[in-house]
Amino acid sequence: MKNSVLKMIKFVPLIYAAYKRITDYRLRKKIDDFQTSRFRYFTVATNMPSHTFAQLSAKYGSDKDTVEGAHSPYVWPAHTYGTFYEFMFRDHRSEVKYVFECGIGSNNSSLASNMGEDGKPGASLRLWLEYFPSCKVYAGDIDLKSLITEDRIQSFQLDQTNPQSIKLFWEKIPNIKFELMIDDGLHNVNAGITLLLNSIHKLSPDGIYIIEDVSVNDLETYSKQLSDHDIVHYFVSLHRDKEYGFDNNLIVIRQNEQ
């Protein structure tokens, strides 16, 4: 019996390695299918080696982007959203007055989508403050310990899976419309759709709503649910050297197209 157990233990690494190769292949295939499908309409490319958004991301410790050689508090590679945000906003930075972001960042390892113990809560909020020099930032997070109140930043508890929680959140700031709203929260379809449907009324007439960190596995489900609600949307898939772009994707919604 002992020898049988030892033999099984011996093969565990080999079984795991085979499983990992299969899952990696399936993921790469799914990404290749997406990038060559009818969904692949939008590409942002640039010859800028660096830009303001990436520099500010590195400065504040946000995982939205970074610059080469910058220290990162995260075990995953930084996203590359700065190219898109620069493309959209670099000539209009002073015109953005109100920004909302769901997901301040929690160090609580018991919560879904936490940043790990070395993450920096509020990093992206401070990034927005400097990137949009005239803006005020309002944010929500389910973790009370992550809430931040600073000059030009206010935050309140928010459970993005609960419509009533979202409604109560907006009642705290009833008279504000946002030029930019970002969902950087739980990163699953149910949470993303729930927050969107209960928050899109807070977009200004020319406002933009962005869901970050969208998994390739979720793109078609998102597309179906958004289409079912007659919401015009765009997928933006950005290059990232590591992880084959698995969750380096954005969903972009414009208020004036709804």
C-alpha positions in Angstrom: 0.0 0.0 0.0 2.8 2.4 0.9 4.6 1.7 -2.3 1.4 2.4 -4.3 1.0 5.8 -2.6 4.6 6.7 -3.3 4.2 5.8 -6.9 1.1 8.0 -7.2 2.8 10.9 -5.5 5.7 10.5 -7.9 3.4 11.1 -10.9 1.5 14.1 -9.5 4.0 16.7 -11.0 3.7 15.0 -14.4 -0.1 15.0 -14.3 -0.1 18.6 -13.3 2.4 19.6 -16.0 0.2 17.8 -18.6 -2.9 19.5 -17.3 -1.2 22.9 -17.4 -0.1 22.4 -21.0 -3.7 21.5 -22.0 -5.2 24.5 -20.2 -2.6 26.9 -21.6 -3.3 25.6 -25.1 -7.0 26.0 -24.7 -6.5 29.6 -23.4 -4.2 30.5 -26.3 -6.7 29.0 -28.7 -9.5 31.0 -27.2 -7.5 34.2 -27.5 -6.5 33.5 -31.1 -10.1 32.8 -32.0 -11.1 36.1 -30.4 -8.4 38.1 -32.1 -9.4 36.8 -35.5 -13.2 36.8 -34.9 -15.9 39.4 -35.8 -15.4 40.9 -32.3 -11.9 42.0 -33.2 -12.6 45.5 -34.6 -10.6 47.8 -32.4 -6.9 48.1 -32.1 -4.8 50.8 -30.5 -1.1 50.9 -31.5 1.5 53.6 -30.9 5.2 54.2 -31.3 5.4 56.1 -28.0 7.9 54.3 -25.8 6.3 55.7 -22.7 3.5 58.1 -21.8 2.1 60.1 -18.9 -0.5 57.5 -17.9 2.1 54.7 -17.6 4.4 57.0 -15.6 1.7 57.9 -13.2 0.6 54.3 -12.8 4.2 53.4 -11.8 4.4 56.5 -9.5 1.3 55.5 -7.5 1.6 51.7 -7.7 -1.5 51.1 -9.9 -1.6 47.9 -12.0 -3.4 49.7 -14.9 0.0 50.2 -16.6 3.7 50.8 -15.7 7.1 51.8 -17.2 10.0 49.5 -17.9 12.0 48.8 -14.7 9.4 50.1 -12.3 8.9 48.2 -9.1 5.5 46.5 -8.9 3.8 45.4 -5.7 1.8 42.8 -7.6 2.6 39.2 -8.6 0.8 39.6 -11.9 2.2 41.7 -14.8 0.8 45.2 -15.1 -2.0 45.9 -17.6 -1.3 48.1 -20.6 -4.4 50.3 -20.5 -2.5 53.5 -20.6 -2.2 53.4 -24.4 -6.0 53.4 -24.7 -6.6 56.0 -22.0 -4.0 58.3 -23.7 -5.6 57.8 -27.0 -9.0 58.7 -25.6 -8.1 61.5 -23.2 -4.7 63.0 -23.6 -6.0 66.2 -25.4 -9.0 66.6 -23.0 -7.5 65.9 -19.6 -8.5 69.3 -18.1 -12.1 68.9 -19.3 -12.8 65.8 -17.1 -14.4 67.1 -13.9 -15.9 63.9 -12.3 -14.5 60.3 -12.3 -16.1 57.3 -10.6 -14.3 54.0 -10.0 -15.6 50.8 -8.4 -12.8 49.0 -6.8 -10.4 50.9 -4.5 -8.2 47.9 -3.9 -8.3 45.6 -0.8 -5.5 43.9 1.1 -8.0 41.5 2.7 -7.1 38.1 1.2 -10.5 36.7 2.2 -12.2 39.0 -0.3 -12.6 38.2 -4.0 -10.3 40.2 -6.4 -8.1 41.5 -3.6 -4.7 42.9 -4.5 -2.6 40.9 -2.0 -1.0 42.2 1.1 1.5 44.3 -0.8 -1.0 46.1 -3.0 -1.7 49.8 -2.7 -5.3 50.7 -1.9 -6.3 53.9 -3.7 -3.4 53.9 -6.2 -5.6 54.3 -9.2 -7.7 57.0 -7.5 -4.6 59.1 -7.0 -3.6 58.3 -10.6 -6.8 59.8 -11.8 -6.4 62.9 -9.7 -3.1 63.7 -11.3 -4.0 62.6 -14.8 -7.2 64.7 -14.8 -6.0 67.8 -12.9 -9.4 69.4 -12.5 -11.3 66.3 -11.5 -12.9 65.0 -8.3 -12.9 61.3 -7.8 -15.7 59.2 -6.2 -15.1 55.6 -5.5 -16.8 52.5 -4.0 -15.5 49.3 -2.5 -17.0 46.5 -0.4 -14.1 46.6 2.0 -14.7 49.3 4.6 -11.0 49.4 5.4 -10.1 50.4 1.9 -12.3 53.6 1.9 -10.4 56.8 1.4 -11.3 60.4 2.0 -8.7 62.9 0.8 -8.6 66.2 -1.0 -10.8 65.7 -4.1 -11.4 62.0 -3.2 -14.5 60.6 -1.6 -15.4 56.9 -1.2 -18.3 54.9 0.2 -19.0 51.2 0.8 -20.4 49.5 -2.3 -21.5 46.0 -3.1 -21.6 45.9 -6.9 -23.6 42.6 -6.9 -26.4 44.2 -4.9 -28.7 46.7 -6.7 -29.9 48.1 -3.4 -26.3 48.8 -2.3 -25.7 50.6 -5.6 -28.8 52.6 -5.3 -27.8 53.7 -1.7 -24.4 54.6 -3.0 -25.7 57.0 -5.7 -28.1 58.6 -3.1 -25.0 59.9 -1.4 -24.0 61.9 -4.5 -27.3 62.6 -6.3 -26.4 65.6 -8.3 -23.2 64.5 -10.1 -22.8 63.1 -13.6 -19.5 61.6 -14.6 -17.4 62.0 -17.7 -15.6 58.7 -16.9 -16.8 55.7 -14.9 -14.6 52.7 -14.4 -15.5 49.2 -13.1 -12.3 47.8 -11.7 -14.1 45.7 -9.1 -15.0 42.0 -9.0 -14.2 41.1 -12.6 -17.1 38.8 -13.2 -20.0 39.1 -15.6 -22.8 39.2 -13.0 -21.1 41.9 -10.9 -20.2 43.9 -14.0 -23.7 43.9 -15.5 -25.4 44.6 -12.2 -23.2 47.7 -11.6 -23.6 48.9 -15.2 -27.4 48.6 -15.3 -27.7 50.4 -12.0 -25.1 53.1 -12.7 -25.2 54.1 -16.4 -27.8 56.8 -15.6 -24.9 58.6 -13.8 -22.9 59.1 -17.0 -22.8 62.6 -18.4 -24.3 63.0 -22.0 -20.8 62.5 -23.5 -19.6 60.2 -20.7 -17.7 56.9 -21.1 -18.2 53.8 -19.0 -15.3 51.3 -19.0 -15.2 47.8 -17.6 -11.5 46.8 -17.0 -9.8 43.4 -16.7 -12.4 41.5 -18.7 -11.4 37.9 -19.2 -11.3 36.4 -22.7 -13.6 33.7 -21.2 -16.2 36.3 -20.4 -16.3 38.4 -23.6 -19.0 36.5 -25.4 -21.2 36.3 -22.3 -20.8 40.0 -21.8 -21.6 40.7 -25.4 -24.8 38.7 -25.2 -26.0 40.3 -22.0 -25.2 43.8 -23.2 -27.0 43.1 -26.5 -30.0 41.8 -24.6 -30.2 45.1 -22.8 -29.7 47.1 -26.2 -26.4 48.6 -24.9 -24.0 49.5 -27.7 -20.5 48.5 -26.6 -16.9 48.0 -27.8 -14.3 45.4 -26.9 -10.8 46.8 -26.7 -8.0 44.1 -26.5 -4.6 45.4 -25.7 -1.2 43.7 -26.0 0.6 42.4 -22.9 3.7 40.3 -23.1 2.8 37.9 -20.3 -0.4 35.9 -19.8 -1.2 36.1 -23.5 -3.6 39.0 -22.9 -6.0 36.7 -20.8 -7.6 39.6 -18.9 -6.0 42.6 -20.6 -9.3 43.6 -22.2 -11.8 46.5 -21.8 -15.4 47.0 -22.5 -16.2 50.6 -23.5 -19.7 52.1 -23.5 -20.6 55.7 -24.6 -23.6 57.4 -23.2 -24.3 59.3 -26.4 -24.7 56.0 -28.3 -27.3 54.5 -26.1 
